[in-house]
Amino acid sequence: PGCLLVQFLSYLGACDRLLKQGYEEGQVEEAMEMFQYSEKKAAEFLRLLAQFNDMGFQQNEIKEVLLLCGNQKEKALEELVMK
């Protein structure tokens, strides 16, 4: 039980840090789940999602491509441009 509490507090801390960077709560929770609660991977995903969104790509397409490409920016951009 102590281990679960530590994991939960770690998750809350990660979410809090990502929210403070200006990401939406729903997106933060989704990203954390998608990347098995890895704050580093979730943060990279959210950063690229925002970047590609600003370039005018559709959010659902961006998510799909980032997952397929494992957050690799150049590869993901290539895929998005080809769609």
C-alpha positions as CSV (number, residue, x, y, z in Angstrom):
1,P,0.0,0.0,0.0
2,G,2.8,2.4,0.8
3,C,4.2,1.9,-2.7
4,L,0.9,2.8,-4.3
5,L,0.7,6.0,-2.3
6,V,4.2,7.0,-3.4
7,Q,3.3,6.3,-7.0
8,F,0.1,8.4,-6.7
9,L,1.9,11.3,-5.1
10,S,4.6,11.1,-7.8
11,Y,1.8,11.2,-10.5
12,L,0.1,14.2,-8.8
13,G,3.5,16.0,-8.7
14,A,4.1,15.3,-12.4
15,C,0.6,16.5,-13.3
16,D,1.0,19.6,-11.3
17,R,4.3,20.5,-12.9
18,L,2.8,19.9,-16.4
19,L,-0.2,22.0,-15.6
20,K,2.0,24.8,-14.4
21,Q,3.6,24.8,-17.9
22,G,0.2,25.8,-19.2
23,Y,-1.1,22.5,-20.5
24,E,-4.8,21.6,-20.1
25,E,-5.7,19.2,-17.4
26,G,-7.4,16.7,-19.7
27,Q,-4.4,16.6,-22.0
28,V,-2.0,16.2,-19.1
29,E,-4.0,13.2,-17.7
30,E,-4.3,11.6,-21.2
31,A,-0.6,12.0,-21.9
32,M,0.4,10.6,-18.5
33,E,-1.8,7.5,-19.2
34,M,-0.5,7.1,-22.7
35,F,3.1,7.0,-21.6
36,Q,2.6,4.8,-18.5
37,Y,3.0,7.8,-16.2
38,S,6.4,8.8,-17.5
39,E,6.5,12.6,-16.9
40,K,9.4,13.0,-19.4
41,K,7.6,11.3,-22.3
42,A,4.3,13.0,-21.4
43,A,6.0,16.4,-21.3
44,E,7.6,15.8,-24.7
45,F,4.3,14.6,-26.2
46,L,2.5,17.7,-24.9
47,R,5.2,20.1,-26.2
48,L,5.1,18.5,-29.7
49,L,1.3,18.4,-29.7
50,A,1.2,22.2,-29.0
51,Q,3.9,22.9,-31.5
52,F,2.2,20.9,-34.3
53,N,-1.1,22.4,-33.3
54,D,0.3,25.9,-33.8
55,M,1.4,24.8,-37.3
56,G,-2.2,24.1,-38.1
57,F,-2.4,20.3,-38.0
58,Q,-5.4,18.6,-36.5
59,Q,-5.1,17.5,-32.9
60,N,-6.4,13.9,-33.4
61,E,-3.9,13.4,-36.3
62,I,-1.1,14.8,-34.2
63,K,-1.8,12.4,-31.3
64,E,-2.0,9.4,-33.6
65,V,1.3,10.3,-35.4
66,L,3.2,11.1,-32.2
67,L,2.2,7.8,-30.7
68,L,3.2,5.9,-33.9
69,C,6.5,7.7,-34.1
70,G,7.3,7.5,-30.4
71,N,7.5,11.3,-30.0
72,Q,10.2,11.6,-32.7
73,K,9.7,15.2,-34.0
74,E,11.1,14.9,-37.5
75,K,9.5,11.6,-38.2
76,A,6.1,12.8,-36.9
77,L,6.3,16.0,-38.9
78,E,7.1,14.0,-42.0
79,E,4.0,11.8,-41.4
80,L,1.8,14.8,-40.8
81,V,2.9,16.6,-43.9
82,M,2.2,13.5,-46.0
83,K,-1.4,13.1,-44.7
